[in-house]
Every structure is written in structure tokens, then in C-alpha cells.
Amino acid sequence: QVQLVESGGGLVQAGGSLRLSCAASRSIFSMSAMGWYRQAPGKQRELVARLTSGNSTNYADSVKGRFTISRDNDKNTAYLQMNSLKPEDTAVYYCNGIMASPPVLVYWGQGTQVIVAS
């Protein structure tokens, strides 16, 4: 079992930056992918960014060029650097980890709130 704990959310003005962190209770080296999702009020949870163990990334079109996902295996932590924030980025952001070795295991954090004021 792996616990994921997000931090770094908060209130920021439009155009500002935040860095979210996702600390894992044990090594993330074996995670095949780490990702960030978000859920805005009244909307479905959506993928924001994903980083595989092979260092492949994919981003939602709405955040490309503004957000960057990274991971530090030595610190068992994944990050989401968010720049040029917009009010539409307001959501609860969730960290996600996938261990692909059978069985496939998916882990979620409890979420961290990001509010972008216009």
C-alpha cells in the first residue's frame, strides 16, 4: 500500500504560479506512471499531466506550455509546476500513481485545493 499526500495548493492571483507536491509513503521508483488530475465543481475529474517511468509526458491541451510535471525518485515525490494560472484552473488537484505490475494498482491522494482569483 502506498499513501500519497499532496501539498502546495492555495489561493493565487491570475497569472501567478504554484508548485504542487505529492509525497509518497514509500519508493515511487516502481511506479509506472505518476499523474495529476483535477476536479472542478460540477465537473468530472480530468487528467492534467502524466509522467511515465520512461520519462514520457502528456498534458491536457488546456495546460500545455504552462504546467510541468516532474518526479524525484530519491525524495519519493512528484511535482506539478503551474505557471500563468487562470481562473479556469481552479479545482481540487489529485495526485495519482500507477503500479503496472500485475495486478495493476492505482493510488490516489486526498487532493489539494487550488483557487485562482481573477
Secondary structure as the mmCIF struct_conf table of DSSP 4:
data_model
#
loop_
_struct_conf.conf_type_id
_struct_conf.id
_struct_conf.beg_label_comp_id
_struct_conf.beg_label_asym_id
_struct_conf.beg_label_seq_id
_struct_conf.end_label_comp_id
_struct_conf.end_label_asym_id
_struct_conf.end_label_seq_id
STRN STRN1 LEU A 4 SER A 7
STRN STRN2 GLY A 10 GLN A 13
TURN_TY1_P TURN_TY1_P1 ALA A 14 GLY A 15
STRN STRN3 LEU A 18 ALA A 24
BEND BEND1 SER A 25 ARG A 26
TURN_TY1_P TURN_TY1_P2 PHE A 29 SER A 30
BEND BEND2 SER A 32 SER A 32
STRN STRN4 ALA A 33 GLN A 39
TURN_TY1_P TURN_TY1_P3 PRO A 41 GLY A 42
BEND BEND3 LYS A 43 LYS A 43
STRN STRN5 GLU A 46 THR A 52
TURN_TY1_P TURN_TY1_P4 SER A 53 GLY A 54
STRN STRN6 THR A 57 TYR A 59
HELX_RH_3T_P HELX_RH_3T_P1 ASP A 61 VAL A 63
TURN_TY1_P TURN_TY1_P5 LYS A 64 ARG A 66
STRN STRN7 PHE A 67 ASP A 72
HELX_RH_3T_P HELX_RH_3T_P2 ASN A 73 LYS A 75
TURN_TY1_P TURN_TY1_P6 ASN A 76 ASN A 76
STRN STRN8 THR A 77 MET A 82
BEND BEND4 SER A 84 SER A 84
HELX_RH_3T_P HELX_RH_3T_P3 PRO A 87 ASP A 89
STRN STRN9 ALA A 91 MET A 99
BEND BEND5 SER A 101 PRO A 103
HELX_LH_PP_P HELX_LH_PP_P1 VAL A 104 VAL A 104
STRN STRN10 LEU A 105 TRP A 108
STRN STRN11 GLY A 109 GLY A 109
STRN STRN12 THR A 112 ALA A 117
#
